């Protein structure tokens, strides 16, 4: 799968980053690292990954916002207790928790709950985009610095 996605370059990175921000359990950082080590443009790689991941998060948000009870309760199996737990989390930490939408496991549900709880889209976008950009920029920086360090040593 690595070779297949890597061979598609930036479109493959966009698709993987998009899917990784939905409720599908995937990661996209490895492809950013692989592309940077293959000498792709780091700014473009970070931009493509960030935009794809942000758009996937927006999809998850919109599912929560407009999906209705059937989608959230039946298909995604978010019951009343889970929704109340998320509402409590949001009441405690506020929508600022969306800055953590880049985290594995909890990030995608945070976006979903943001939609369910009707967080404003501009506010959602600012927080999610900031968190995702910071993650991919950090991955790129660590990759490039690590590659330079290893090349010297």
VMD Tcl script that draws the C-alpha trace (Angstrom):
set ca {
  {0.00 0.00 0.00}
  {2.93 2.30 0.80}
  {4.27 2.11 -2.76}
  {0.81 2.57 -4.28}
  {0.03 5.73 -2.31}
  {3.56 7.10 -2.64}
  {3.43 6.63 -6.41}
  {0.42 8.96 -6.59}
  {2.34 11.78 -4.87}
  {0.32 14.75 -3.75}
  {-3.11 13.40 -4.85}
  {-2.40 10.22 -2.86}
  {-1.35 12.32 0.14}
  {-4.53 14.39 -0.12}
  {-6.74 11.29 -0.27}
  {-5.01 9.54 2.62}
  {-5.05 12.71 4.73}
  {-8.74 13.22 3.97}
  {-9.66 9.64 4.91}
  {-7.49 9.75 8.03}
  {-9.60 12.63 9.37}
  {-12.85 10.70 9.05}
  {-13.85 7.89 11.36}
  {-11.79 5.47 9.25}
  {-8.78 4.41 11.35}
  {-5.89 5.51 9.12}
  {-2.80 7.64 9.57}
  {-1.25 9.97 7.03}
  {1.93 11.15 8.74}
  {3.94 8.22 7.37}
  {3.25 9.34 3.81}
  {4.32 12.91 4.60}
  {7.58 11.50 5.99}
  {8.06 9.21 2.98}
  {7.46 12.04 0.53}
  {9.84 14.38 2.33}
  {12.54 11.73 2.40}
  {11.90 11.29 -1.33}
  {12.67 15.04 -1.72}
  {9.15 16.36 -2.35}
  {8.54 20.02 -1.58}
  {8.00 20.24 2.20}
  {5.74 23.30 2.03}
  {3.52 21.71 -0.58}
  {3.42 18.38 1.27}
  {2.39 20.11 4.51}
  {-0.22 22.21 2.68}
  {-1.74 19.22 0.83}
  {-1.83 17.05 3.96}
  {-3.30 19.87 6.06}
  {-6.02 20.72 3.53}
  {-6.95 17.07 2.98}
  {-7.07 16.38 6.70}
  {-9.06 19.56 7.37}
  {-11.59 18.66 4.67}
  {-11.97 15.18 6.16}
  {-12.57 16.76 9.57}
  {-15.18 19.05 8.00}
  {-16.92 15.99 6.57}
  {-17.02 14.42 10.02}
  {-18.27 17.71 11.49}
  {-21.05 17.94 8.87}
  {-22.10 14.36 9.57}
  {-22.47 15.31 13.22}
  {-24.25 18.55 12.44}
  {-26.69 17.37 9.79}
  {-26.59 13.60 10.03}
  {-29.53 13.43 12.33}
  {-30.28 10.88 14.99}
  {-30.29 7.91 12.61}
  {-26.77 8.55 11.40}
  {-25.28 9.41 14.76}
  {-27.17 6.85 16.85}
  {-27.75 3.93 14.49}
  {-24.86 4.02 12.05}
  {-22.13 5.54 14.24}
  {-23.64 4.06 17.43}
  {-23.34 7.20 19.49}
  {-25.90 6.65 22.22}
  {-27.42 9.21 24.56}
  {-24.87 8.46 27.29}
  {-21.93 9.02 24.91}
  {-23.46 12.25 23.65}
  {-24.00 13.48 27.21}
  {-20.39 12.58 28.07}
  {-19.18 14.58 25.07}
  {-21.41 17.50 26.02}
  {-19.92 17.40 29.53}
  {-16.40 17.34 28.04}
  {-17.23 20.33 25.86}
  {-18.83 22.18 28.76}
  {-15.68 21.58 30.81}
  {-13.01 22.31 28.19}
  {-15.03 24.25 25.66}
  {-14.72 24.18 21.93}
  {-10.99 24.92 22.36}
  {-10.59 21.16 22.67}
  {-10.94 21.13 18.87}
  {-7.29 22.23 18.77}
  {-6.63 18.60 19.72}
  {-8.49 17.24 16.69}
  {-5.13 16.06 15.30}
  {-4.72 13.50 18.08}
  {-5.16 9.82 17.26}
  {-8.32 8.10 18.53}
  {-9.98 11.19 20.09}
  {-9.51 13.71 17.27}
  {-12.15 12.45 14.87}
  {-14.84 12.07 17.55}
  {-14.07 15.62 18.70}
  {-14.94 16.86 15.21}
  {-18.10 14.76 15.14}
  {-19.22 16.04 18.53}
  {-18.40 19.59 17.43}
  {-21.00 19.12 14.70}
  {-23.52 17.44 16.98}
  {-23.21 20.28 19.49}
  {-23.57 22.86 16.69}
  {-20.20 24.58 17.21}
  {-20.01 27.49 14.73}
  {-18.28 26.45 11.51}
  {-15.84 29.39 11.41}
  {-14.76 28.73 14.99}
  {-14.51 25.00 14.25}
  {-12.46 25.68 11.11}
  {-10.02 28.02 12.82}
  {-9.31 25.61 15.66}
  {-9.15 22.44 13.59}
  {-7.07 23.96 10.81}
  {-4.62 25.39 13.35}
  {-4.17 22.06 15.10}
  {-3.76 20.08 11.89}
  {-1.31 22.55 10.36}
  {0.78 22.50 13.55}
  {0.87 18.70 13.47}
  {1.97 18.37 9.84}
  {4.46 21.24 10.14}
  {5.98 19.53 13.19}
  {6.16 16.18 11.39}
  {7.85 17.84 8.41}
  {10.31 19.77 10.56}
  {11.26 16.71 12.60}
  {11.66 14.65 9.43}
  {13.88 17.18 7.71}
  {15.95 17.90 10.82}
  {16.32 14.18 11.51}
  {17.37 13.46 7.92}
  {19.93 16.29 8.07}
  {21.27 15.04 11.41}
  {21.64 11.49 10.09}
  {23.31 12.72 6.92}
  {25.96 14.56 8.97}
  {26.57 11.69 11.36}
}
mol new
graphics top color blue
foreach p $ca { graphics top sphere $p radius 0.5 }
foreach p [lrange $ca 0 end-1] q [lrange $ca 1 end] { graphics top cylinder $p $q radius 0.2 }
display resetview
